[in-house]
Amino acid sequence: MLSRAGMRFASSKVGTWIFLNVFAPIDRRLLSATRGRLSVSVGQPVLLLHSTGARSGEPRKTALAYLADADRIVLIASNGGGTKHPAWYHNLCKHSAVRCTLAGKTAAYRARQAVGEEREALWKKAVAFYPGYAVYEERATERRIPVMVLERDSP
């Protein structure tokens, strides 16, 4: 878990920019090379999401912080509180079959957007886990930040 000072920095505009534009591209390569075992985002669990591009149909890899919820993975499409949803969110909406690499293993999942009470409950868990999401929510005045749920695909 990030320290309080680390969380404050990560949720600042400068920190958000660094995490999105510097750490995420490094993590994409590092997580690929180590099969999800190493990340530069120390103190926060990060996975490698393998998805299909919504428009291109090309394979995409995205390093993302995640929240484990029982046997599900929860992803917050905050985009650092930006005005637009992140590209990976659109990819999951168009192509729900994804793979995730974490802790040395890659598994197949099916993505869906949480709505209603489920979304509210998962959002509260996410904010409790990383208070920066509340800051991002304040920044994202033009949109509601989506909460995506990944459930293991049956073999």
C-alpha positions in Angstrom: 0.0 0.0 0.0 1.2 3.5 -0.8 2.1 5.8 2.1 -0.2 8.8 2.7 2.4 11.1 1.2 2.7 8.7 -1.8 -1.1 8.7 -2.2 -1.2 12.5 -2.1 1.5 12.8 -4.7 -0.1 10.1 -6.9 -3.5 11.8 -6.9 -2.0 15.3 -7.6 -2.1 16.5 -11.2 1.7 16.1 -11.5 1.7 12.7 -9.9 -1.2 11.5 -12.0 0.6 12.7 -15.2 3.7 10.8 -14.1 1.8 7.6 -13.3 -0.1 7.7 -16.6 2.7 8.8 -18.9 5.9 7.5 -17.3 5.1 4.6 -15.0 2.4 2.9 -17.0 4.5 2.5 -20.2 7.4 1.2 -18.1 5.1 -1.2 -16.2 3.6 -2.5 -19.5 7.1 -3.6 -20.5 8.3 -4.7 -17.1 5.1 -6.7 -16.3 5.4 -8.4 -19.7 9.0 -9.3 -19.2 8.4 -10.7 -15.6 5.0 -12.3 -16.2 3.4 -9.9 -13.8 5.8 -10.2 -11.0 7.5 -6.8 -11.0 6.2 -3.3 -11.3 7.5 0.2 -10.8 4.3 1.1 -9.0 5.5 -0.1 -5.6 2.9 -0.3 -2.9 -0.1 -0.9 -5.3 -1.1 -4.1 -7.0 -0.7 -3.8 -10.8 -1.7 -6.3 -13.4 -1.2 -6.5 -17.2 -4.5 -6.4 -19.0 -4.5 -8.1 -22.5 -7.4 -6.8 -24.5 -8.5 -6.2 -28.1 -8.6 -2.7 -29.5 -12.2 -1.4 -29.8 -11.6 0.2 -33.2 -8.4 -1.5 -34.5 -9.1 -5.1 -33.4 -5.4 -5.2 -32.5 -4.0 -6.8 -29.3 -3.4 -4.3 -26.5 -1.5 -4.5 -23.2 -2.2 -2.1 -20.4 -0.7 -1.9 -17.0 -3.4 -1.1 -14.4 -3.8 -0.9 -10.7 -6.5 -3.3 -9.5 -8.6 -4.2 -6.5 -9.2 -7.9 -5.7 -12.7 -8.6 -4.6 -13.1 -12.3 -3.7 -12.4 -14.1 -6.9 -13.1 -11.1 -9.1 -10.8 -8.2 -10.3 -12.1 -4.7 -10.1 -10.7 -2.0 -12.4 -11.5 1.7 -12.0 -11.6 3.6 -15.3 -10.6 6.9 -13.7 -8.0 8.0 -16.3 -6.6 10.2 -13.5 -9.9 12.1 -13.4 -9.5 13.1 -17.1 -12.5 14.2 -19.2 -12.5 11.0 -21.3 -12.7 7.4 -20.4 -9.4 5.5 -20.9 -9.0 3.6 -24.1 -8.9 0.2 -22.3 -12.4 0.9 -21.0 -13.7 1.2 -24.6 -11.8 -2.0 -25.5 -13.5 -3.9 -22.7 -16.9 -2.6 -23.6 -16.5 -3.8 -27.2 -14.6 -7.0 -26.5 -15.4 -8.4 -23.1 -13.0 -11.4 -23.4 -9.7 -10.4 -21.8 -6.7 -12.0 -20.2 -4.8 -10.7 -17.1 -1.3 -11.4 -16.1 -0.5 -11.1 -12.4 1.8 -12.9 -9.9 3.3 -15.0 -12.7 0.1 -16.3 -14.1 -2.1 -15.3 -17.0 -5.8 -16.2 -16.9 -8.9 -15.5 -19.1 -11.6 -13.2 -17.8 -14.9 -11.8 -18.9 -15.4 -8.0 -18.4 -18.6 -6.2 -17.5 -19.4 -2.8 -16.1 -20.8 -2.7 -12.6 -24.0 -0.7 -12.2 -26.4 0.4 -9.5 -25.7 -0.9 -6.0 -22.9 -3.1 -7.1 -21.1 -0.1 -8.6 -21.6 1.9 -5.5 -20.3 -0.8 -3.2 -17.3 -1.5 -5.3 -16.6 2.3 -5.7 -16.6 2.6 -1.9 -14.1 -0.3 -1.6 -11.9 1.3 -4.3 -11.8 4.7 -2.5 -11.1 3.0 0.8 -8.2 1.1 -0.9 -6.9 4.2 -2.7 -8.3 7.6 -1.6 -7.0 9.2 -4.8 -10.0 7.8 -6.7 -12.2 10.4 -4.8 -9.9 13.1 -6.0 -10.2 11.8 -9.6 -14.0 11.7 -9.2 -13.9 15.4 -8.3 -11.8 16.2 -11.4 -14.0 14.1 -13.7 -16.9 16.5 -13.6 -18.0 15.7 -17.1 -18.4 12.0 -16.6 -19.1 9.2 -14.1 -16.0 7.0 -13.6 -16.9 3.5 -14.7 -16.2 0.5 -12.5 -15.3 -2.7 -14.4 -15.6 -6.2 -13.0 -13.5 -9.1 -14.4 -14.7 -12.6 -13.7 -12.8 -15.7 -14.5 -13.8 -17.4 -17.7 -14.9 -21.0 -17.4 -12.4 -23.4 -19.0 
